[in-house]
Each structure stands twice: as structure tokens, then as C-alpha cells.
Amino acid sequence: MPNINLCEVVDNEQLLADTFALTVICKELALEARAGQFVHIECGESCLLRRPVSICSVRGDALEFVFEVKGEGTRWLSAREPGHMLDILGPLGNGFYLPDGDIIVIGGGIGSPPMLFASESATGNVTAVLGFRNENRIILKEEFASVCDEVYITTDDGSFGILGPATVPLVDLLERGGYEAVLACGPRAMLSAIAVLCKLYSIPCQVSLEERMGCGVGACLVCACAMANDGVGRMGRVCKDGPVFDVEEIVW
């Protein structure tokens, strides 16, 4: 069973109107965390269920979580100030397998934060592709630039960077070759398109799925999704079997 940790908030920065970067100190959690994993945070007495938040970055004993305010729980979390103690269950789930050699990481919108941790953890060169709706929704641009060898940013409306989805620069990168794997997190439609391209270019691909969760430890089955193993259908639990899966395991 994962540990419950009492973690002190040391910073809570508002990145966008609805997006916050929360930093806590917890030596035990920082030592155990792996890229692609998440935590379950208790968000006040009025919220029965914890809220799942991916791990964005680990530096020393500090962990950063970037999240959007979507309801009562995350609104409560966005108001936490330095010195507040948070009850955090984790780390949870299975993270990315990081191969030796160069990789491509792809983040779509709020799926970008866990890809920063993957970039920090990689042993080879990292090329990042980040997709957003428009210039006003871009987050973590400087953070990715500080740890990646190349960063491509796309926007749906062309207001910044490359016009179109993240798959636009991905095609050029796959044509160039030399990468050991593609790792991605974001909207399901984006992940499905990435899976098709990676199969076409015969490059291994892992994706982190975003699903609603209840317990976070595989007991409640709220986050069940259709999977396949050697052509045999089954139901997988995103919180416990994932959230990271090989694209070949997923029924798109």
C-alpha cells in the first residue's frame, strides 16, 4: 500500500486564471517518485474523495504539481498557502519506462506537466513537443527549455509557434529519426493520432491516460478502460495498471 505523507506547501504560483503550480517538501515522496506517476491529495473536509494530480517535477526534496481548477476540491487546493500541511497518498501508478538514448516527449495542454518530469529523468537528449489551444494557454515553456535539447510549441489557432496539433512537428521528427521512444500525455484524440504515427514509423510509444479516478489504488474501478493483450480484450485500471501504457495495449 502506498504511503500517506504529510507534506508542507512551500509555494503556490498561479500560472493562468485556472492553473496553479503547487510545490511541497517531502523527502520520502521525492525519493520514491518516478516520471509518469501521480499522487492523491486530500482536499479539505468537504471533499470525500482525494484528487489525483500528476507529478510535474522533482528537485531535491521538493515536488511540484501543476493542475487546473475544475471543481470544489481543486479550488480548495489552489488556495493553499506556504506552511499548510497536505495529506498526500503516493506515489501511485506505473510510470514511464525511460530507455537509454534520445526520446521525444509530447504534452497536450494540462497533459504537459508530467512530461516535464519525464524530461528531467531522461538519460539521453530530449525533444519536447507541446500543444496548446492558443498562446494564452501555454504553460511551462521556460521549464521545458531549461531541460530539453529542443522544444516545439504548437497552437490550434497559430497564435504562437506552429499552427496545428502536436502531430505536425512529430511527423518531421519521426522522418528525421534517431529516437528510441515517444512518450506522451494529453487528450485521448491526440494520443490516438500519435499512436498511429508511431506504428507507421515503427517507434515504441508509451502514453499516459487521463481518466476520472475514485480510490486511486485499483479498488473502485471508476477509471476502468478497454485494453487488449495479444488480441484478447480486457478491462484495465488506469490508476493501478497505468496511468502509463504501451500504445499496443490500448483499444483506441
C-alpha positions in Angstrom: 0.0 0.0 0.0 1.4 3.5 -0.9 2.3 5.7 2.0 0.3 8.7 3.3 2.6 11.7 3.6 2.1 15.0 5.4 3.8 17.5 3.1 4.4 21.2 3.7 3.4 23.6 1.0 6.3 26.0 0.2 4.9 27.7 -2.9 1.6 28.0 -4.8 2.0 30.0 -8.0 -0.9 31.0 -10.3 0.2 30.3 -13.9 -3.1 31.0 -15.6 -6.6 32.1 -14.4 -7.4 28.4 -13.7 -4.0 26.8 -13.5 -1.6 26.6 -10.5 1.8 25.2 -9.7 1.9 23.9 -6.1 5.2 22.9 -4.6 5.6 20.8 -1.4 8.5 19.4 0.6 8.6 15.7 1.3 11.8 13.8 1.3 10.2 10.3 1.3 7.8 11.1 -1.6 10.6 12.7 -3.6 12.9 9.7 -3.3 10.2 7.3 -4.4 8.5 9.3 -7.2 9.1 8.2 -10.9 8.2 10.0 -14.0 4.6 9.4 -15.1 3.3 8.6 -11.6 0.7 10.6 -9.7 -0.5 11.4 -6.2 -3.8 11.5 -4.5 -4.3 14.7 -2.4 -6.9 15.2 0.3 -8.7 18.5 -0.5 -10.5 19.6 2.6 -13.1 18.1 4.9 -16.0 18.8 2.5 -14.5 16.6 -0.3 -14.9 12.9 0.4 -12.6 11.7 -2.4 -9.0 12.7 -2.9 -7.9 14.4 -6.1 -5.4 12.8 -8.4 -2.6 15.1 -9.6 0.4 14.1 -11.8 3.9 14.8 -10.6 5.3 17.6 -12.7 8.8 17.9 -11.3 11.1 16.6 -8.5 14.1 18.6 -7.4 15.8 17.5 -4.2 13.1 17.2 -1.6 10.7 19.4 -3.5 7.8 18.1 -5.7 5.8 20.3 -8.0 2.2 19.6 -9.1 0.6 21.7 -11.9 -3.2 21.4 -12.0 -6.3 23.1 -13.3 -9.2 24.2 -11.1 -12.1 22.0 -12.2 -14.3 21.7 -9.1 -14.6 22.2 -5.4 -11.5 20.1 -4.5 -9.0 21.7 -6.9 -10.4 25.1 -6.0 -9.6 24.4 -2.3 -6.2 23.2 -3.3 -5.5 26.3 -5.3 -6.0 28.4 -2.2 -3.3 26.6 -0.1 -0.6 28.9 1.2 3.0 28.2 2.3 3.1 26.5 5.6 -0.1 24.5 5.0 0.3 20.7 5.5 -1.3 18.5 2.8 -2.2 14.8 3.3 -0.8 13.1 0.1 -1.2 9.5 -0.8 1.5 8.3 -3.2 3.4 7.9 -5.3 0.8 5.9 -7.3 0.6 4.0 -10.5 3.2 2.9 -13.0 5.4 5.5 -14.7 7.2 5.7 -18.0 10.0 3.3 -19.0 12.8 5.6 -20.0 15.1 4.0 -22.5 18.8 4.9 -23.0 19.2 7.2 -25.9 17.2 10.1 -27.3 13.5 10.4 -26.8 10.5 12.6 -27.9 8.1 13.8 -25.2 4.7 15.2 -26.1 2.3 17.1 -23.9 -1.1 18.4 -24.8 -2.5 21.1 -22.6 -2.6 20.1 -18.9 -1.0 16.8 -20.1 2.3 18.7 -20.4 3.3 18.8 -16.7 4.1 15.1 -16.3 6.2 15.3 -19.4 8.5 17.8 -17.7 9.3 15.2 -15.0 10.0 12.6 -17.8 12.3 15.1 -19.5 14.2 15.7 -16.2 14.6 12.0 -15.7 15.8 11.0 -19.2 19.4 9.9 -19.7 19.7 11.0 -23.4 18.7 14.0 -25.4 15.1 15.1 -25.1 13.0 16.8 -27.8 9.7 18.2 -26.5 6.5 18.9 -28.4 3.9 20.9 -26.5 0.4 21.5 -27.9 -2.0 24.2 -26.6 -5.3 25.8 -27.7 -3.7 29.3 -28.1 -0.8 31.5 -26.8 -2.7 32.4 -23.6 -2.9 28.7 -22.6 0.9 28.0 -22.8 2.5 26.8 -19.6 6.0 25.6 -18.5 7.7 26.9 -21.7 10.8 28.1 -19.8 10.9 25.0 -17.7 11.0 22.7 -20.7 13.6 24.9 -22.4 15.9 24.5 -19.4 16.0 20.7 -19.6 15.3 19.8 -23.2 17.6 20.0 -26.2 14.7 21.1 -28.5 11.2 22.4 -27.7 8.5 22.8 -30.3 5.2 24.5 -29.4 2.0 24.3 -31.4 -1.2 26.1 -31.0 -4.6 25.3 -32.5 -5.1 28.8 -33.8 -1.5 29.6 -34.8 -1.2 32.4 -32.2 2.2 31.1 -31.1 4.7 28.6 -32.6 3.5 26.1 -35.1 -0.1 26.1 -36.4 -1.9 22.9 -35.7 -1.8 19.9 -33.4 1.3 18.4 -31.8 1.4 15.7 -34.6 2.5 18.4 -37.1 6.2 18.6 -35.8 6.1 15.0 -34.7 5.9 13.8 -38.4 9.1 15.8 -39.2 10.9 14.4 -36.1 10.0 10.9 -36.9 11.2 11.4 -40.5 14.5 12.6 -39.1 14.8 9.5 -37.0 17.3 8.7 -34.3 14.9 8.4 -31.4 14.4 5.4 -29.1 10.9 6.2 -28.0 8.0 8.6 -27.9 6.3 9.4 -24.6 3.0 11.4 -24.5 0.2 12.6 -22.2 -2.8 14.7 -23.2 -6.3 14.4 -24.8 -7.2 10.9 -26.0 -7.7 12.1 -29.6 -4.1 13.4 -29.6 -2.8 10.2 -28.1 -4.6 8.1 -30.7 -3.1 10.1 -33.5 0.4 9.8 -32.0 -0.1 6.0 -31.7 -0.9 5.8 -35.4 2.2 7.7 -36.4 4.5 5.8 -34.1 3.2 2.5 -35.6 3.7 3.8 -39.1 7.3 4.7 -38.3 7.9 1.6 -36.1 9.0 3.5 -33.0 8.0 2.4 -29.5 5.4 4.7 -27.8 4.1 5.0 -24.3 1.1 7.2 -23.3 -0.3 8.4 -20.0 -4.1 8.2 -19.9 -6.2 10.8 -18.2 -9.3 9.3 -16.6 -11.6 10.2 -13.7 -10.5 8.3 -10.5 -12.1 7.4 -7.2 -9.8 5.5 -4.9 -6.5 5.7 -6.9 -5.4 2.2 -5.9 -7.4 0.0 -8.2 -10.3 -0.9 -5.9 -13.3 1.1 -7.1 -12.9 0.5 -10.9 -14.1 4.1 -11.7 -11.1 4.5 -14.1 -11.5 1.2 -16.0 -10.8 1.4 -19.7 -10.7 -1.1 -22.6 -7.4 -2.8 -23.1 -6.1 -5.6 -25.3 -3.4 -8.2 -24.7 -2.4 -10.4 -27.7 -5.8 -9.6 -29.3 -7.8 -10.6 -26.2 -10.0 -7.9 -24.8 -9.9 -6.9 -21.1 -10.6 -4.0 -18.8 -7.6 -2.2 -17.3 -7.4 0.2 -14.3 -5.7 3.4 -15.2 -4.8 4.2 -11.6 -3.1 0.8 -10.9 -2.3 -0.8 -14.2 -1.3 2.7 -15.6 -1.6 5.5 -16.0 1.2 4.8 -18.4 0.6 2.1 -21.1 2.3 0.9 -24.2 0.1 2.1 -27.1 -0.3 -1.5 -28.3 -2.2 -2.3 -25.1 -5.0 0.3 -25.6 -8.2 -0.2 -27.5 -8.5 3.2 -29.3 
